[in-house]
Amino acid sequence: MTANVQAYRAAILHSLADPAVVGVEQSYEYFEDGVLVIENGQVARVGHAAELLPSLKGIELTEYRDALITPGFIDTHIHYPQTGMIASYGEQLLDWLNTYTFPTERQFADKAHAADVASIFLKELLRNGTTTALVFGSVHKQSVDAFFEAAEALNLRMIAGKVLMDRNAPDYLTDTPESGYAESKELIERWHGKGRLHYAVTPRFAPTSTPEQLTLAGQLFQEYPDLYMHTHLSENRQEIEWVKQLFPERGGYLDVYDHFKLIGARSVFAHGVHLCDAECQRLAETGSAVAFCPTSNLFLGSGLFDLNKLERHGVRVGLGTDVGAGTSFSQLQSLNEAYKVMQLQGKKLDPFKSLYLATLGGANALYLDDKLGNFESGKDADFVVLDYNATPLISYRMQQATSLAEKLFALTMLGDDRAIKETFAAGQSVHRRD
């Protein structure tokens, strides 16, 4: 097969490891004038332009001025059916679900509606530089079919699943333990491992599933290799008290999932705002991950995520927007809010840790760091081009910056979808800003 090779020239930055583990200076690689070489949809080489350009004769070279190339952003928790209700006013978690979420998700019984929203949702992700996401569907299996069909058409690496919910929700949104298991299994057989797609067993959260449904969800999670499990954990104090009432025999919220065999490698728990040390330790020893969703946690008044505590225990952490409780599809905006969450606790979020959370850290949380997250040779060529002149204010701020860290921090404070000049998935341009 003839190699399909392209090269891209700009400033290039990618994470090599977690700054919390190796220190900031050893955590990244930066080429002020760099070249990224892509071959057949994968990273072939990355390096200084002066070193690589002589070897690129006959290869198409695209140059970006005043721009920074980074790996594509990775969103470890988001709800695509909630796209149309983003920025809904004035509730905390449980009331918000009943007031806005459940009526919105009812519409996904119609596959044509689901397909329309899936298209809008993916366009928004790509406009914001997100190339991989762990995605909630609705309780309707056709919502997951619609999502995967749209993602497959764009050759995106995406993870999604049908919501399992057989109690404490409107009748029009509930399944049964048996139907949830059967429909999930059908979707797994159809989509898991097809192209760049993966399936996640998806109980909404413990209060909306009976023990019978959680038992079958755990059984399903164990039946297939490399499946994901995606749910919510310890987001809101009222929610935590509700779990105690529903499962009085269990030792806590996380213990519910542990009892039903829903914890382990590729288990991703969204939020984790109110976790004790013992729960953090259990997450770490089982290889489970937590999605840090700062815009959502602030918007719904859920609390402040303690990133340092999870780091101390060695828990895998990714970054999530949690649309529609989150207020933006932009991971730059998520990092803006994450910085503030840390400041409110008297802690700091280094710009290079932010880069790690949005890229390689997310890949690590999803056990995809052998395929995504940085520019190591052989990884998928999912990357974004960030524009240093995206807005007049960003352009002016960049002129004042005296270091890479300062530029990176300014992008996370001032950037949004306008900062994304172009987005690539598997080496192909999937979004170009007008």
VOPAGU-2260 file (C-alpha; in pm, 1 decimal, decimal comma):
REM VOPAGU-2260
SITE   aa  ch    i         X         Y         Z
SITE  MET   A    0       0,0       0,0       0,0
SITE  THR   A    1     130,7     344,4     -92,1
SITE  ALA   A    2     191,8     552,0     219,3
SITE  ASN   A    3     -25,0     858,9     266,7
SITE  VAL   A    4     209,6    1110,5     427,1
SITE  GLN   A    5     149,2    1470,5     533,1
SITE  ALA   A    6     351,0    1710,4     745,8
SITE  TYR   A    7     243,3    2006,1     958,8
SITE  ARG   A    8     467,4    2288,0    1078,4
SITE  ALA   A    9     402,7    2511,3    1380,5
SITE  ALA   A   10     498,6    2529,5    1744,6
SITE  ILE   A   11     427,7    2180,9    1884,0
SITE  LEU   A   12     363,3    2077,4    2244,5
SITE  HIS   A   13     267,5    1742,2    2396,2
SITE  SER   A   14     272,7    1569,4    2734,4
SITE  LEU   A   15     514,5    1288,5    2810,0
SITE  ALA   A   16     400,4    1202,9    3164,3
SITE  ASP   A   17     201,8    1329,8    3462,1
SITE  PRO   A   18     371,5    1634,9    3616,6
SITE  ALA   A   19     260,3    1510,4    3958,5
SITE  VAL   A   20     477,7    1202,3    3905,5
SITE  VAL   A   21     782,7    1322,2    3712,1
SITE  GLY   A   22     782,9    1696,4    3781,8
SITE  VAL   A   23     676,6    1973,8    3548,1
SITE  GLU   A   24    1000,8    2007,3    3351,5
SITE  GLN   A   25    1008,9    1637,8    3262,4
SITE  SER   A   26     638,9    1615,9    3180,1
SITE  TYR   A   27     630,9    1768,6    2831,5
SITE  GLU   A   28     816,8    1813,7    2503,9
SITE  TYR   A   29     807,4    2141,3    2310,3
SITE  PHE   A   30     931,2    2241,4    1966,5
SITE  GLU   A   31     912,5    2616,6    1909,1
SITE  ASP   A   32     943,1    2553,7    1535,4
SITE  GLY   A   33     833,1    2194,7    1495,6
SITE  VAL   A   34     710,8    1948,8    1236,4
SITE  LEU   A   35     457,4    1670,6    1288,9
SITE  VAL   A   36     470,9    1396,7    1024,3
SITE  ILE   A   37     160,7    1182,2     973,9
SITE  GLU   A   38     159,2     855,8     783,4
SITE  ASN   A   39    -160,5     660,7     712,1
SITE  GLY   A   40    -346,5     833,0     994,0
SITE  GLN   A   41     -79,1     777,7    1259,3
SITE  VAL   A   42     208,8     978,5    1399,8
SITE  ALA   A   43     529,8     895,1    1217,7
SITE  ARG   A   44     768,4    1155,9    1358,8
SITE  VAL   A   45     775,0    1480,2    1551,4
SITE  GLY   A   46    1070,9    1708,2    1599,0
SITE  HIS   A   47    1244,4    2033,8    1525,1
SITE  ALA   A   48    1176,4    2172,4    1179,0
SITE  ALA   A   49    1546,6    2224,7    1112,0
SITE  GLU   A   50    1607,0    1853,3    1165,0
SITE  LEU   A   51    1304,4    1710,0     984,0
SITE  LEU   A   52    1251,1    1941,1     686,4
SITE  PRO   A   53    1544,5    1806,7     479,8
SITE  SER   A   54    1387,8    1458,9     487,1
SITE  LEU   A   55    1044,6    1577,8     368,5
SITE  LYS   A   56    1114,4    1639,3       0,3
SITE  GLY   A   57     803,5    1560,1    -203,5
SITE  ILE   A   58     579,0    1549,5     104,9
SITE  GLU   A   59     297,1    1801,2     136,1
SITE  LEU   A   60     378,1    2048,1     415,0
SITE  THR   A   61     111,8    2265,5     578,0
SITE  GLU   A   62     244,7    2559,5     778,2
SITE  TYR   A   63      56,4    2744,7    1051,0
SITE  ARG   A   64     182,3    3083,2    1163,3
SITE  ASP   A   65     131,3    3200,7    1522,6
SITE  ALA   A   66     -15,7    2865,4    1614,2
SITE  LEU   A   67      37,9    2576,1    1854,6
SITE  ILE   A   68     -26,8    2210,7    1768,6
SITE  THR   A   69    -126,5    1983,5    2058,4
SITE  PRO   A   70    -284,9    1638,4    2076,3
SITE  GLY   A   71    -663,7    1633,7    2044,1
SITE  PHE   A   72    -852,5    1692,8    2366,7
SITE  ILE   A   73   -1015,7    1399,6    2546,6
SITE  ASP   A   74   -1346,5    1437,2    2731,3
SITE  THR   A   75   -1396,3    1164,5    2991,3
SITE  HIS   A   76   -1760,2    1245,0    3077,2
SITE  ILE   A   77   -2034,6    1399,1    2864,5
SITE  HIS   A   78   -2405,7    1339,3    2780,2
SITE  TYR   A   79   -2490,4    1383,0    2413,7
SITE  PRO   A   80   -2872,9    1376,2    2463,5
SITE  GLN   A   81   -2840,1    1683,2    2685,3
SITE  THR   A   82   -2694,8    1903,5    2409,9
SITE  GLY   A   83   -3025,0    2087,5    2367,0
SITE  MET   A   84   -3064,3    2166,9    2737,5
SITE  ILE   A   85   -2717,8    2304,3    2810,7
SITE  ALA   A   86   -2736,2    2621,8    3023,5
SITE  SER   A   87   -3072,3    2539,6    3183,8
SITE  TYR   A   88   -3138,8    2762,9    3483,0
SITE  GLY   A   89   -3139,9    2720,1    3852,3
SITE  GLU   A   90   -3141,3    2370,4    4002,7
SITE  GLN   A   91   -2913,8    2134,5    4189,4
SITE  LEU   A   92   -2856,2    1780,9    4071,2
SITE  LEU   A   93   -3168,4    1581,3    4162,9
SITE  ASP   A   94   -3420,4    1855,8    4082,4
SITE  TRP   A   95   -3226,6    1936,9    3766,2
SITE  LEU   A   96   -3263,9    1576,9    3645,5
SITE  ASN   A   97   -3639,8    1580,6    3694,8
SITE  THR   A   98   -3696,8    1932,2    3564,0
SITE  TYR   A   99   -3477,5    1931,0    3255,2
SITE  THR   A  100   -3292,5    1608,3    3186,0
SITE  PHE   A  101   -3559,2    1343,4    3181,5
SITE  PRO   A  102   -3806,6    1537,3    2960,0
SITE  THR   A  103   -3523,7    1616,0    2715,3
SITE  GLU   A  104   -3406,6    1254,9    2694,6
SITE  ARG   A  105   -3762,6    1134,6    2622,8
SITE  GLN   A  106   -3725,3    1268,7    2267,6
SITE  PHE   A  107   -3451,1    1013,8    2190,6
SITE  ALA   A  108   -3706,0     739,9    2138,9
SITE  ASP   A  109   -3715,0     890,2    1787,8
SITE  LYS   A  110   -3398,5     781,0    1606,6
SITE  ALA   A  111   -3421,8    1066,1    1355,2
SITE  HIS   A  112   -3411,4    1312,6    1644,5
SITE  ALA   A  113   -3119,4    1125,8    1798,6
SITE  ALA   A  114   -2930,6    1137,5    1468,4
SITE  ASP   A  115   -2984,8    1512,8    1437,2
SITE  VAL   A  116   -2854,3    1574,2    1789,2
SITE  ALA   A  117   -2559,8    1336,2    1741,1
SITE  SER   A  118   -2451,9    1537,3    1437,0
SITE  ILE   A  119   -2476,5    1868,3    1624,2
SITE  PHE   A  120   -2299,4    1719,0    1927,2
SITE  LEU   A  121   -2002,5    1584,8    1730,9
SITE  LYS   A  122   -1965,3    1908,9    1538,7
SITE  GLU   A  123   -1950,1    2095,8    1870,1
SITE  LEU   A  124   -1688,5    1859,8    2008,2
SITE  LEU   A  125   -1470,3    1898,0    1700,4
SITE  ARG   A  126   -1517,7    2277,4    1690,6
SITE  ASN   A  127   -1376,7    2276,0    2042,3
SITE  GLY   A  128   -1083,5    2047,9    1961,9
SITE  THR   A  129   -1217,5    1735,8    2135,1
SITE  THR   A  130   -1140,6    1425,5    1931,4
SITE  THR   A  131   -1229,6    1149,0    2180,8
SITE  ALA   A  132   -1508,6    1136,9    2439,6
SITE  LEU   A  133   -1673,8     895,8    2682,5
SITE  VAL   A  134   -2040,6     956,9    2610,2
SITE  PHE   A  135   -2375,2     884,2    2773,7
SITE  GLY   A  136   -2658,1     799,1    2535,6
SITE  SER   A  137   -3018,2     780,6    2655,2
SITE  VAL   A  138   -3208,0     472,4    2772,4
SITE  HIS   A  139   -3310,9     409,6    2409,0
SITE  LYS   A  140   -3079,6     177,5    2217,0
SITE  GLN   A  141   -3151,0     374,0    1897,2
SITE  SER   A  142   -2982,6     677,4    2055,0
SITE  VAL   A  143   -2659,6     478,9    2076,6
SITE  ASP   A  144   -2694,5     347,8    1721,3
SITE  ALA   A  145   -2741,1     705,3    1599,2
SITE  PHE   A  146   -2435,8     826,2    1788,6
SITE  PHE   A  147   -2206,6     547,4    1670,2
SITE  GLU   A  148   -2321,6     584,7    1309,7
SITE  ALA   A  149   -2231,1     954,8    1317,1
SITE  ALA   A  150   -1894,7     889,5    1486,7
SITE  GLU   A  151   -1808,0     607,7    1246,7
SITE  ALA   A  152   -1871,8     832,4     946,6
SITE  LEU   A  153   -1603,6    1071,6    1078,8
SITE  ASN   A  154   -1364,7     790,9    1182,9
SITE  LEU   A  155   -1354,6     920,1    1540,8
SITE  ARG   A  156   -1237,0     725,2    1845,2
SITE  MET   A  157   -1543,4     740,3    2067,1
SITE  ILE   A  158   -1685,5     544,1    2359,8
SITE  ALA   A  159   -2058,9     535,6    2433,5
SITE  GLY   A  160   -2334,1     331,2    2591,5
SITE  LYS   A  161   -2707,4     297,2    2645,4
SITE  VAL   A  162   -2827,4     422,9    2982,8
SITE  LEU   A  163   -2953,5     155,1    3223,2
SITE  MET   A  164   -3231,7     285,8    3446,2
SITE  ASP   A  165   -3515,0      73,0    3587,2
SITE  ARG   A  166   -3640,6     278,8    3883,3
SITE  ASN   A  167   -3668,7     631,2    4027,0
SITE  ALA   A  168   -3724,4     780,2    3681,5
SITE  PRO   A  169   -4031,0     846,6    3465,3
SITE  ASP   A  170   -4193,2     535,9    3316,6
SITE  TYR   A  171   -4115,2     661,6    2967,2
SITE  LEU   A  172   -3741,4     641,4    3045,0
SITE  THR   A  173   -3712,6     311,4    3228,6
SITE  ASP   A  174   -3608,4     -29,0    3101,5
SITE  THR   A  175   -3593,6    -356,2    3294,6
SITE  PRO   A  176   -3293,5    -554,9    3413,8
SITE  GLU   A  177   -3355,9    -806,4    3135,5
SITE  SER   A  178   -3422,9    -559,0    2853,3
SITE  GLY   A  179   -3132,7    -337,8    2956,0
SITE  TYR   A  180   -2899,1    -636,3    2950,0
SITE  ALA   A  181   -3029,6    -768,5    2616,2
SITE  GLU   A  182   -3025,4    -431,8    2438,4
SITE  SER   A  183   -2678,4    -346,8    2570,8
SITE  LYS   A  184   -2550,0    -684,0    2454,4
SITE  GLU   A  185   -2695,7    -625,1    2109,2
SITE  LEU   A  186   -2520,7    -287,2    2090,6
SITE  ILE   A  187   -2191,0    -435,4    2209,5
SITE  GLU   A  188   -2203,6    -700,9    1939,1
SITE  ARG   A  189   -2276,6    -435,1    1677,4
SITE  TRP   A  190   -2034,6    -161,0    1776,1
SITE  HIS   A  191   -1766,3    -254,0    2030,7
SITE  GLY   A  192   -1429,3    -269,6    1856,2
SITE  LYS   A  193   -1571,8    -164,5    1519,9
SITE  GLY   A  194   -1322,7      78,3    1366,6
SITE  ARG   A  195   -1230,4     323,9    1641,1
SITE  LEU   A  196   -1544,4     270,2    1850,0
SITE  HIS   A  197   -1580,2     123,7    2199,8
SITE  TYR   A  198   -1878,5      40,3    2420,4
SITE  ALA   A  199   -1943,6     139,5    2781,4
SITE  VAL   A  200   -2188,6     -37,4    3013,9
SITE  THR   A  201   -2377,5     266,3    3144,7
SITE  PRO   A  202   -2593,9     254,8    3458,0
SITE  ARG   A  203   -2698,7     617,7    3507,1
SITE  PHE   A  204   -2618,9     612,3    3878,1
SITE  ALA   A  205   -2691,6     376,0    4164,4
SITE  PRO   A  206   -3029,6     528,5    4265,2
SITE  THR   A  207   -3185,1     466,3    3922,6
SITE  SER   A  208   -3096,7      96,2    3904,8
SITE  THR   A  209   -3230,0    -186,6    4118,0
SITE  PRO   A  210   -2990,6    -444,4    4261,3
SITE  GLU   A  211   -3116,9    -680,6    3991,6
SITE  GLN   A  212   -3017,4    -441,4    3715,5
SITE  LEU   A  213   -2679,7    -366,0    3871,6
SITE  THR   A  214   -2614,5    -740,3    3898,3
SITE  LEU   A  215   -2674,8    -786,3    3525,8
SITE  ALA   A  216   -2472,9    -472,9    3444,0
SITE  GLY   A  217   -2178,7    -617,7    3636,5
SITE  GLN   A  218   -2222,1    -949,3    3459,5
SITE  LEU   A  219   -2219,7    -773,7    3123,3
SITE  PHE   A  220   -1908,1    -573,2    3215,5
SITE  GLN   A  221   -1723,7    -898,4    3285,7
SITE  GLU   A  222   -1844,1   -1083,3    2973,3
SITE  TYR   A  223   -1654,2    -893,7    2703,9
SITE  PRO   A  224   -1287,3    -795,6    2691,8
SITE  ASP   A  225   -1197,2    -426,7    2706,3
SITE  LEU   A  226   -1549,9    -300,0    2775,3
SITE  TYR   A  227   -1589,5      26,5    2962,4
SITE  MET   A  228   -1817,6     103,8    3255,8
SITE  HIS   A  229   -1940,6     461,5    3284,6
SITE  THR   A  230   -2152,6     605,2    3565,5
SITE  HIS   A  231   -2176,1     879,4    3830,3
SITE  LEU   A  232   -2032,3     879,5    4181,9
SITE  SER   A  233   -2052,6    1110,8    4485,0
SITE  GLU   A  234   -2147,2    1423,0    4293,7
SITE  ASN   A  235   -2392,4    1577,8    4537,1
SITE  ARG   A  236   -2443,0    1535,0    4914,1
SITE  GLN   A  237   -2818,8    1485,4    4879,9
SITE  GLU   A  238   -2750,5    1213,6    4621,4
SITE  ILE   A  239   -2506,1    1040,2    4858,4
SITE  GLU   A  240   -2766,2    1032,4    5137,5
SITE  TRP   A  241   -3017,8     887,5    4893,4
SITE  VAL   A  242   -2776,9     606,7    4805,0
SITE  LYS   A  243   -2736,9     526,4    5175,6
SITE  GLN   A  244   -3114,8     495,3    5209,5
SITE  LEU   A  245   -3147,2     274,2    4900,4
SITE  PHE   A  246   -2850,3      49,2    4983,0
SITE  PRO   A  247   -2828,9      46,2    5367,0
SITE  GLU   A  248   -2642,7    -285,4    5362,8
SITE  ARG   A  249   -2348,8    -140,9    5165,9
SITE  GLY   A  250   -2055,7      45,7    5317,4
SITE  GLY   A  251   -2092,9     354,0    5097,7
SITE  TYR   A  252   -2159,9     480,4    4746,7
SITE  LEU   A  253   -1850,8     328,4    4584,8
SITE  ASP   A  254   -1911,0       2,0    4769,9
SITE  VAL   A  255   -2240,0     -34,1    4582,0
SITE  TYR   A  256   -2056,9     -45,0    4249,0
SITE  ASP   A  257   -1783,7    -262,1    4396,8
SITE  HIS   A  258   -2036,9    -515,9    4526,4
SITE  PHE   A  259   -2195,6    -547,5    4181,9
SITE  LYS   A  260   -1858,1    -592,1    4006,2
SITE  LEU   A  261   -1872,2    -257,4    3827,7
SITE  ILE   A  262   -1532,5    -137,9    3942,1
SITE  GLY   A  263   -1197,6    -202,9    3776,4
SITE  ALA   A  264    -987,3    -118,8    3473,1
SITE  ARG   A  265   -1188,5      97,1    3228,1
SITE  SER   A  266   -1445,0     188,9    3495,5
SITE  VAL   A  267   -1490,9     565,9    3484,5
SITE  PHE   A  268   -1680,7     742,0    3761,5
SITE  ALA   A  269   -1792,7    1096,0    3688,1
SITE  HIS   A  270   -1746,8    1370,1    3948,1
SITE  GLY   A  271   -1620,7    1204,3    4268,9
SITE  VAL   A  272   -1648,3    1534,9    4450,5
SITE  HIS   A  273   -1709,4    1387,6    4795,5
SITE  LEU   A  274   -1479,0    1085,5    4819,0
SITE  CYS   A  275   -1311,1     969,4    5139,3
SITE  ASP   A  276    -953,7     840,8    5152,5
SITE  ALA   A  277   -1065,1     476,2    5164,2
SITE  GLU   A  278   -1269,8     522,5    4846,9
SITE  CYS   A  279    -977,4     691,3    4672,2
SITE  GLN   A  280    -754,0     404,0    4770,3
SITE  ARG   A  281   -1003,7     148,6    4638,3
SITE  LEU   A  282   -1032,0     334,4    4307,3
SITE  ALA   A  283    -654,4     337,4    4274,4
SITE  GLU   A  284    -599,1     -28,4    4355,7
SITE  THR   A  285    -866,7    -139,3    4107,9
SITE  GLY   A  286    -735,9      82,5    3827,2
SITE  SER   A  287   -1061,5     278,1    3808,9
SITE  ALA   A  288   -1072,6     640,6    3695,7
SITE  VAL   A  289   -1256,0     957,7    3794,5
SITE  ALA   A  290   -1371,2    1232,7    3558,4
SITE  PHE   A  291   -1308,8    1583,4    3695,6
SITE  CYS   A  292   -1599,7    1800,1    3571,5
SITE  PRO   A  293   -1535,3    2151,9    3703,1
SITE  THR   A  294   -1790,0    2354,4    3505,8
SITE  SER   A  295   -2069,0    2114,9    3602,8
SITE  ASN   A  296   -1972,5    2090,5    3968,7
SITE  LEU   A  297   -1970,7    2469,5    4001,0
SITE  PHE   A  298   -2287,4    2518,5    3792,8
SITE  LEU   A  299   -2493,4    2269,7    3996,2
SITE  GLY   A  300   -2335,6    2372,5    4326,6
SITE  SER   A  301   -2208,2    2020,7    4390,3
SITE  GLY   A  302   -1876,6    2112,3    4552,6
SITE  LEU   A  303   -1502,9    2139,6    4488,4
SITE  PHE   A  304   -1312,1    1844,6    4342,2
SITE  ASP   A  305    -996,5    1760,7    4539,0
SITE  LEU   A  306    -751,1    1674,4    4261,7
SITE  ASN   A  307    -453,7    1660,4    4497,3
SITE  LYS   A  308    -622,1    1400,1    4716,8
SITE  LEU   A  309    -682,5    1167,9    4422,3
SITE  GLU   A  310    -325,9    1225,5    4302,8
SITE  ARG   A  311    -187,8    1124,2    4642,0
SITE  HIS   A  312    -369,2     793,5    4616,7
SITE  GLY   A  313    -266,6     739,2    4254,1
SITE  VAL   A  314    -616,2     750,9    4106,3
SITE  ARG   A  315    -639,7     795,9    3729,7
SITE  VAL   A  316    -808,2    1131,4    3655,1
SITE  GLY   A  317    -940,6    1271,1    3328,8
SITE  LEU   A  318   -1122,8    1592,9    3243,7
SITE  GLY   A  319   -1494,2    1604,7    3160,6
SITE  THR   A  320   -1727,1    1877,8    3041,8
SITE  ASP   A  321   -2043,1    1694,9    3157,9
SITE  VAL   A  322   -2259,7    1869,5    2897,3
SITE  GLY   A  323   -2541,9    1946,8    2957,3
SITE  ALA   A  324   -2480,3    2018,2    3330,1
SITE  GLY   A  325   -2146,7    2151,5    3212,9
SITE  THR   A  326   -2162,2    2496,4    3061,5
SITE  SER   A  327   -1929,5    2453,3    2763,4
SITE  PHE   A  328   -1803,8    2190,5    2519,4
SITE  SER   A  329   -1461,4    2356,1    2542,2
SITE  GLN   A  330   -1190,3    2178,2    2738,3
SITE  LEU   A  331   -1008,2    2512,6    2750,1
SITE  GLN   A  332   -1305,3    2650,8    2942,9
SITE  SER   A  333   -1311,9    2338,6    3160,8
SITE  LEU   A  334    -948,2    2406,7    3250,6
SITE  ASN   A  335   -1034,5    2769,9    3319,6
SITE  GLU   A  336   -1286,5    2653,1    3580,6
SITE  ALA   A  337   -1056,2    2376,4    3708,5
SITE  TYR   A  338    -795,8    2640,3    3792,6
SITE  LYS   A  339   -1056,6    2831,1    3994,4
SITE  VAL   A  340   -1171,4    2514,6    4173,4
SITE  MET   A  341    -813,1    2460,2    4285,6
SITE  GLN   A  342    -767,2    2825,2    4386,0
SITE  LEU   A  343   -1077,3    2807,7    4605,8
SITE  GLN   A  344    -904,8    2526,9    4796,4
SITE  GLY   A  345    -577,9    2717,6    4828,9
SITE  LYS   A  346    -408,0    2499,0    4566,5
SITE  LYS   A  347    -256,9    2551,5    4223,7
SITE  LEU   A  348    -312,7    2395,4    3882,0
SITE  ASP   A  349       2,3    2424,5    3673,2
SITE  PRO   A  350     -52,6    2492,9    3298,9
SITE  PHE   A  351     135,2    2175,0    3206,2
SITE  LYS   A  352     -82,5    1971,2    3441,6
SITE  SER   A  353    -380,2    2122,1    3260,2
SITE  LEU   A  354    -235,8    2007,1    2927,6
SITE  TYR   A  355    -186,0    1659,6    3073,8
SITE  LEU   A  356    -544,8    1635,7    3205,5
SITE  ALA   A  357    -692,0    1735,8    2870,2
SITE  THR   A  358    -475,0    1499,9    2663,2
SITE  LEU   A  359    -250,4    1221,0    2794,1
SITE  GLY   A  360    -420,1    1212,3    3134,8
SITE  GLY   A  361    -755,5    1155,7    2969,5
SITE  ALA   A  362    -605,5     884,0    2752,9
SITE  ASN   A  363    -456,9     720,2    3062,7
SITE  ALA   A  364    -792,4     734,7    3243,4
SITE  LEU   A  365    -950,9     556,9    2945,5
SITE  TYR   A  366    -670,1     303,3    2901,0
SITE  LEU   A  367    -609,2     448,7    2556,2
SITE  ASP   A  368    -264,7     595,4    2623,1
SITE  ASP   A  369    -115,0     335,5    2386,1
SITE  LYS   A  370    -322,7     495,0    2108,7
SITE  LEU   A  371    -383,7     858,9    2204,7
SITE  GLY   A  372    -272,6    1149,9    2415,4
SITE  ASN   A  373      62,4    1255,6    2272,1
SITE  PHE   A  374     277,2    1239,2    1958,6
SITE  GLU   A  375     466,7     916,8    2020,2
SITE  SER   A  376     531,8     730,1    1696,4
SITE  GLY   A  377     250,9     494,1    1599,4
SITE  LYS   A  378     -25,6     671,3    1789,0
SITE  ASP   A  379    -343,9     793,8    1621,4
SITE  ALA   A  380    -294,8    1131,2    1456,0
SITE  ASP   A  381    -566,1    1313,6    1650,9
SITE  PHE   A  382    -453,0    1672,5    1701,1
SITE  VAL   A  383    -562,7    2034,4    1714,8
SITE  VAL   A  384    -418,1    2360,5    1589,8
SITE  LEU   A  385    -458,4    2642,3    1842,6
SITE  ASP   A  386    -455,4    2998,5    1709,0
SITE  TYR   A  387    -250,1    3253,5    1900,9
SITE  ASN   A  388    -445,3    3528,9    1719,5
SITE  ALA   A  389    -791,7    3378,3    1771,1
SITE  THR   A  390    -928,9    3698,7    1923,5
SITE  PRO   A  391    -784,3    4048,7    1954,1
SITE  LEU   A  392    -742,9    4000,3    2328,2
SITE  ILE   A  393    -566,6    3663,7    2295,3
SITE  SER   A  394    -339,6    3809,6    2028,3
SITE  TYR   A  395    -250,0    4105,6    2247,0
SITE  ARG   A  396    -196,9    3884,2    2552,0
SITE  MET   A  397      37,8    3656,0    2357,5
SITE  GLN   A  398     251,9    3954,3    2264,2
SITE  GLN   A  399     308,9    4016,4    2635,9
SITE  ALA   A  400     385,5    3652,0    2724,3
SITE  THR   A  401     747,9    3578,8    2810,0
SITE  SER   A  402     732,4    3198,6    2846,8
SITE  LEU   A  403     558,0    2891,5    2711,5
SITE  ALA   A  404     384,8    2837,6    3046,4
SITE  GLU   A  405     243,6    3190,1    3030,1
SITE  LYS   A  406     109,8    3133,7    2677,3
SITE  LEU   A  407     -43,4    2802,4    2771,5
SITE  PHE   A  408    -209,3    2946,2    3080,7
SITE  ALA   A  409    -347,3    3244,2    2886,9
SITE  LEU   A  410    -501,3    3007,0    2630,8
SITE  THR   A  411    -684,1    2817,5    2904,7
SITE  MET   A  412    -809,2    3140,7    3062,0
SITE  LEU   A  413    -910,3    3322,3    2743,5
SITE  GLY   A  414    -964,0    3043,9    2492,6
SITE  ASP   A  415   -1277,6    2869,0    2373,6
SITE  ASP   A  416   -1397,3    2730,9    2038,1
SITE  ARG   A  417   -1259,4    3039,3    1862,3
SITE  ALA   A  418    -906,7    2931,8    1957,3
SITE  ILE   A  419    -940,8    2607,8    1758,3
SITE  LYS   A  420    -813,0    2677,6    1408,6
SITE  GLU   A  421    -834,4    2316,2    1286,6
SITE  THR   A  422    -907,2    1970,2    1427,9
SITE  PHE   A  423    -773,1    1641,4    1288,9
SITE  ALA   A  424    -885,5    1284,3    1353,8
SITE  ALA   A  425    -673,8     993,5    1230,3
SITE  GLY   A  426    -481,9    1241,8    1014,8
SITE  GLN   A  427    -787,8    1386,6     842,6
SITE  SER   A  428    -917,4    1739,4     892,9
SITE  VAL   A  429   -1262,3    1712,2    1055,7
SITE  HIS   A  430   -1309,2    2078,0    1147,7
SITE  ARG   A  431   -1164,9    2396,4    1002,2
SITE  ARG   A  432   -1266,0    2731,3    1148,8
SITE  ASP   A  433   -1421,1    2969,1     898,8
